[in-house]
Amino acid sequence: MKIKNFFYKYTPELIVLLIGAFFGVFLMFSTFSRIDGDLLISTKAWSDFASHIPLIRSFSLGFNFPPEYPLFPGEAIKYHFGFYMGVALLEKIGIPIDLALNIPSAIGFILLTYSIFLLAKMIFKSKAVGVLSSIFFIFNSSLSFIYYFQNNSFSLESIRNIPLINNFQSFAPYGDGIISAFWNLNIYTNQRHLSLSFFLSLMIIYLLIYPIFKNIKVNYKLSVILGIILGLSFFFHLAVLMMTVITVIFLGIIFKKIRKSAIIIILISGLISFPQYLYISSSDAYSILFNPGYLISGNQTIYNFLEFWIYNLGISLILIPLGFMLSNLNQKKILLSFIPIFTVGYLFQFSPEIAANHKFFNYFMLVANMFSAYALVILWKKKDILKPIAVTLTFFMIFGGIIDFFPLYNDGKVSIPDYENSKESMWILKNTDPNAIFLNTTYLYNPASLVGRKIFFGWPYFAWSQGYDTENRGEILKELLGSNNKQEACILLKQNNINYIEINLENSPNPDLPSISNLWINSFTPSYKNGSNYFIYDVNKNCNL
């Protein structure tokens, strides 16, 4: 009887945990696995993992301290590496890389789903609002279904074929349509650190405002702990830390009761994160720009603004204001404290790629859609005649997300030999220093990268999007690979702290890379070669300067 009462009492909590567990485990394990020494990566995550795996391996199989970006060595790292370093530690103690990455990723997704439920339940004193808020997190409210029916016509057959969808209907700014590529769950499978970062942030917010909604005294010792956690999250996700700080500041301004607590959190987190900021700023940091518009930046009109946000937010654009109007004063203050996140993301550019601002809108919508959920619950409770309206609006709140789920469900896999199945990688692992830097002639999933060695210049987009000077390094790479003078080449190799040269002629010439001169084959003695197309040269043994 007690067990039965437990399940009855905590049914909403169990529903949210099961939903989070189902999607968290499926999304993470279906997009990345390791079988018979090969890495299986979903096609929609393949490019992102070409950055994540070298970063993980730079800690687990290489030596990367003080941390540098392994695809652009020589400068302080600008990427939030904390999560991936944690994954590397798991691999280092013997856990296979797929489990080391997938388990924390799934746990982060589950915790984020449940933290949304907890926060919404506390703010609105309603488990129904909490459950709906968690569902709205998983299934976005965009109007992507409009694109689907435009492309397939509206019929019974097109409805039956929804589970067969294998491509996103809109994927701005990288594909057709104006709905952002960052509303669907793809961002959590590709950016594995994001869900856990959002969870930590929401729990800090939850514990900060807990005394307001539970009418208890503020625990300042807890505020100190929250400040420490927030400060230490700098390299876990810098943008989420910044968003959390902004929200805590506005919560402290709006709610007098927690003002002192907010000040403690900000001061302690600032003291802890400042040295970390100094480390990043030791390299050329990207300047923050005033660039209003997000993905319609440079093409803003009233029509474009309305069209973009109507398609991207869908029914939320109506339900969020409705929920705000129906809410009480304290609930209104919560949304007002999160609106600056949306505003900052819309007005400023924090990296060379404006699309990276998506995190601001994703974070804002986690809380904003709690008000959508509240509006629907109120409509359901008001009058029986409003129940069909509430059900219809709920359906259209998640229909776009359902359309966007199946491309992930039906995604194919790319198989990449991991280092154990690569003769080149195994030689590098056994015969080179863990901190070695390779002059590379391939970008993605380079044999040196797979065993944690740094390559001089990885795929330019990765480093460019983080604010590194890829133009200058590209010129150095071009000068090195195309050199016809051994002495000049050796001087340049030494100046850039390059330890090995990897020459891969299998796909040469490669339009993505500078041309490779005959100097390396004719004037350098390889330490390793595989056939007539792959060579590794030791700089110290070939350059007696």
N, C-alpha and C positions, 0 to 999 in steps of 0.2 A: 504493500500500500504506500509506503514511504517513497519507494522508487517511482511508482506511478504518479504520486503528487509532485515529485521532483521534476519529472518530464513535463507534466502539465504546467507547472509554474514557470519553468524555464524553456518552454517551447520556442519562443521567439529567439532567444539566445542560441539555442541549438540549431535552429534554422539558419541563422546568419553564419555560424561556425561551419555548418555543412556546406553552405553555398561558397563560402570563402575557401574551404578546403578543396572542394571539387574543382573550382576554377584555378585556384593557386597551383595545385598539383598537376592538373592537366596542362595548363599553359606552360609551366616551366619544364616539365619532363617531356612534353611533346615537341618542344622547340630545340632541345639540346640533349644529346645522349652520347654515350661512348660504347661502341660494340666492336669486339675483336680488334682493338687497337685503332679503330677509326672514329673520328668525330663526326656525328650526324647532326647537322644544324639546319633548321628550317630555312627555306629560301628567303623569308621575310626578316630573318634575324642574321643571315649570313654575313652581311657587310658590317654590322655592329660588332659581332663576335670577332671579326678580324682585328679589332682594337682591344677588346676585353681579354681575349686569351693571351696575347703577348704581355699585357699588363699583369695578369694573374701569374703567368709563368716567370715574369721578371723577379717575382718575390719567392716563388716556390722552387724553381729550378735555377734561377740566376741569382745575382746579388744586386739589389737596387736600393742602396742606402748611402747618402740621403736620396730620397726618391726622385727619379727623373722619368719622363715619359719615354718608354722603351722604343717608341717609333720616332723619337726626336730627341736623342740624348744630348747632353751638354748644357742643359738649362734646368732650373728648378721646375718641378712638375706643376702644372696648372690644373690638372684634372683631379676631381675628388676620388682618390684611390682607396679610401679606407675600407669600403666594402670588399673590393677585389683583393686587397691585402689579407683580409680575414679569410676569404675563400682560399687564397694561396697557403695560408697557415694550415688549413684543413687538409689540403692536398699534400703539404709537406709532411704531415704526420701519417700519411698513408691512405687517406680517403680519395677515391677516384675523382677526377676533376668534375665529372658530370654530377655526381652526388654532392661534392663540395660546393658547387655553384647552385644546383637546383634546390637543395633542401633549405638553405637560408633564404633563397628567393621565394619559395613557396610559403615559408613561415612568415616572411615579410608581407606577402599578399594577404594571407589569412589574418594577420594582426591588423593590417590596415583596414580590411573589411570590417573586422570586429570593433576597431576603435571608432569608425564612423557610426556604427550602431550605438556604442556607448555614449558618444558625444551628443548625438541627436536625441537619444532617449533622455539624457539628463537635461538638455536645454528645453525640450518640449514636454517632458514628463509623459512620454508616450513610447511604448515599445513598437507600436505600429509605425510611427514615424522613423524609428531607428531601423526597422527592417526595410522599409521602402528606401531610405537613404542609402543603405548598403546595396540594394538592387540597382539604384540609379547610378551608383559608382561603377558597377560592372557593365551595365548596358547604357551607353551614352544616349543623350536626348537629341542628337543631330537629326537632320532630315535626309540622311543618306538613302532612305527607302525611296525618296522621290527620284533620285538618280537611277536606282535599280529598275523602277517601273518605266522610266523614260527609255531605258536601254532595252527593256524586255517586254514592254507593253503590259497592261494590267489584265491578267487572265487567271483562270484556275491553274493552268500549266505553270505560269511564272510564279505563282504562290507555292505550288508543289516543289518548284526547283530552288526555293530559297536555301534549303540545306545543302545544295550543291554549289553554292557561290564560292569561287576560289580567288577572286580579286576584290580589293576594296573599290567601292563605287565612286569614291572621291578621295584624293590623296594629295591635297594641296600642302606645300607648294611644289611637290615632286612629281605630281601627276595631274590628271584631269580633275575638274570640279573645283569648288571653292571651300568645301568642308575640309578642315585641317586633318592631316595624317595623324595628329596627336590626340584625337579624341578616343580612338579605339584602344583595345587592350594590348595592341602591339607595342606600345611604349613601355609596358611593364615586362614584356618578354625580352625586349631589346635592351632596355636600361634597367638591369636587374637590381640596382641599388635604390631605385626610385621609391618603390612601395614601402620598404623598410624606413627610408628617410621620412616619407610622409607620415608613417605611423609614429615615429619618435616625435615629430612636430605636433601632431594632433594630441598625443598623450601629454605633452608639456602644456598645451593649451587647456586640455581637459582638467589637469590637476591645478592649473592656475585659477580657472574660473569655478572650480568645484565649491569653494566656500560661498560663492554668490548664490548658486542654485540649490545648495544643500543647507544654506543658512547656518554655517558654522564659522568658527574663528579661523583666521589665516594662519597656516603653519609656516613660519619663516625659515625653519630648518629645511623643510621640503623645498622652499624657494632656492636655497643655496644649492641643494642637490640638482634641481632642475637647471640652474645656471651652469653648473659644472658639466652636466650632460649636453646642454646646448653648445657650450664652448668646445667640447671635445668632438662635436659632430662636424667641425669645420671641414675636415677632409673626407667626411662621409658624404656630404652633399652641400657644397657651399651655397648654392642658390636657395635650397630649402632652409638652411640656417638663416639666410638673409630675410626670407619671407616670414620665418618664425619671429625674428627680432622685430620686424615691422608690425606684425600682428600683436605681439606682446606690448609694444609701445602704445598702440592705439587702444588696446584693452585697458592698460594702465591709465590712460588719459580719460577714457569714458567711464570706467568703474573706479570710484574713489576707494572702495573697500580693498581692492587688490593693488593699489598704486604702488605701495611700498614693496610688495612682493615682486611686481613687474620691474621695479628699479633694481632690486637685488639680482634678478635673473639677467637683466641686460648688463649690469656692471661686471658680474662674475664671468658671464660668457664672453664679454669683450676682453677682459684680462687674459683669459685662456686662449682665445682665438687670435689675439693681436700678434703674438710671435709667429703663428702659422701664416698669417697674412704677410708678415715681413719676409718669410721664406719665399712665398709666391712672388712678391714684388721684387725679389732680388733678380728676377728675369724681367724682360720687357712685358709689362702687363697691358692687356687691352683696355683702352679707355672706354668709359661709359658714355654713350651718345644719347642725346635727345632726338628720338626718331619715332614720332607718333605713328600708329597705324597697325603695328604687328604685321601680319601677312599681306595687308593692303597698303603698307607703307609706300609712299610715293604715288599712290593712285587713289587717294581718299576723296570721295564725294559723299554726300548724304546718302545717295542711292547705294553706293558700294558698301558703305558702313552698315546700312540696314540689311542689305542682302547678305553680307558676310555673316553677321551675327544671328540673323534669323535662321539661316541654313545650319549654322554651327551649334546654336543653342536650342533650336526647335521650340517645343512646348515650354521648356524651362524659362524662356523669355517672358512668358505670361505667368507661369506658376510662381516663380521666385518673387516678383512684386506682389502677387496676390497673397502668398504666404507671409510676406513682410507686413502687409496691411492687417492681416488677421492676427498677427503675433502680439505679445505684450511688450512692454518697454524694454525689459532686460533681454528678451529674445531679439528685438530690433537692434539693440546695441551690439550684439554678437555679429550680425551681418554687416553693420556699419564698420566694425573693426576689421573685417576681411575685405571690404571694398577697395581699400588702398592697394591691396595685392593686385587686383585686376587693373587698377589705374597705373601702377608702376610698370606692370608688364606691357601695357598698351602704349605708354609714353616713352619708355627708355629701351635702349639696346645694350645688352651686357656682354655680348660676344660678337665676333664677326658675322655670325649667322643669326639673323633676326628670328628664325624659326625656333631657336633654342629657348625663346621666351615662353614656349608652350607650358612650361612647368608652372608659371604664375597662374595661368588660366585653369590648368588641371587642379591645382591646389585650391584656388578660389571656389571651383565648382563642387569640391568635396563637401564644403559647408553650405554653399548657396543652395544646392539641391536638397538640403535638409528642409529648407523653406518650401520647396516644391512638394516634398513629401507631406509636410504639415498642412499645406493648402488642400491636398487631396484627401487627407484624413478628415479634415474639417468638413469638406464637401460630402464625404461619405456619411458623417455623423449628423449633418444638419437635417436633411429631409430625405425620405425614400426616393422622391422624384429626382434627387441629385446623384443618387448612387450610380445610375448608368453613365452619367457624365463623368463621374470620378473614375469609373472603370475604363471608359474610352480614353480619357486623358492619360491614365496610367499606361495603357497599351502604347499610345503614341510617344510616351516618354522613353520607352525601352525598345521600340520597334527598330529605330536606327541602330541601336547597339546590337540587336539580334542580327541584323543584316551585316554588321561589321564583325561579328563573331565567327561566322562560317568561313571567311577567308583564312582565318587562323586554324580553324578545325580541319580544313581541307588542304592545308599547306603541304608542299612537297619537302624533300630533304636533300641537302648537299652532303656528300661524303668526302671527308678530308682525312688522309692518313695522319695519325698523330705521330709523335716523335719515335715511338717504338716500332712503327712500321715504315720509318724513313731512314735509309742508310745515312743520308746527309746529316739529319738531325742527331742521330746517335753518335756519329763521329764528332760533331760539334760539342755535344754534351760531355763526351769522354775526354776530349783533347783540348778544350779551350777554357780559359778563365771564366767563371760565372759573371764577371763584370765586363766581359769583352764587348767591343763595338765592332760591328761588321759593316763594311761598305757593301750595300745590297744592290742586286740587279733584278729582284722581284719585290713586289710590295706586300701582297696579302698572303697570310699564312706562310711566311718565309720560314725555311728550315731552322734558321737561327732563332727566330721569334718563338717557335714552338718549344724551344728549350730554354727560354728566358734570357737569351742574349739580346743586346740592343742592336737595332739596325739604324744606320746613319739617317735614313730618310724613308719613313713608311709612307703609306698612301697619303698624299698631300692634304686631302680633305680633312682627315682626322686632326692633324696638327694645326691646320689653318683655322678650323672651327674653334680651337682652343686658344687662339691668339698668337701662335708662334709665327716667326718670320719665314714662311715656307718659300717665298720668292728667292731670298738670298741663298737658302740651303739648296734649293733646286739648281741654282747657278753653280754652286760648288760641286754638286753631284754631276752636273753636265761636264764641268771642267775635268773632274777626276776620271770619269768613265771614258771620256773622249781624248784623254791625254796621249801624246805621242812621245813624251820625254820622261824617261824613268826618274831622273833626279828631281824634276819638277813635281812629278806625281808623288814621289816619296815625301818631299817637303810638305806638300798639301795634306797627305795622309797623316803625318806626324802632328801638324798644326791642328787637325781636327780630332786627334786622339783615337784614330781608327786603328784597330789591332789586326783585323783580317779583311781580305777582299773576297767576296763571293761573286764568281762569274758564272751566270747561268745562261747558256746560249740556246737553250731548247726552243724558246719562242722568239728568238732574236731575228730581225729587229722587232722591238716592242714599241708600238706607238706611244705608250704611256711613259716610257723611259728614254733618257738620252741614248744616243748610239754608243756602242762599246768598241773602242779601238783594238787593234791587234797587239798593242803594247803588252797587255797582260799575258797573252798566250806566248808571245815571242820572247819577252824579256824577264818574266817572273817564273820562279820555280814553285809549283803547287805543293802544298802539304797534304792535300787530298784531292782526288779527282774520281769522277764516276763517268766512265765513257769518255766521249769527246766533246761533251757539252757542259759539264759541270766541274768547276774548279774552286778550291779554296786556297788562298795564299796568305801566309803569315807575314805581316808587315815587317816585323823585326828581323826575320830571316832573309828578307829580300831587299830591305832598305838599310844599308850600312852607312848611315849619315853621321 
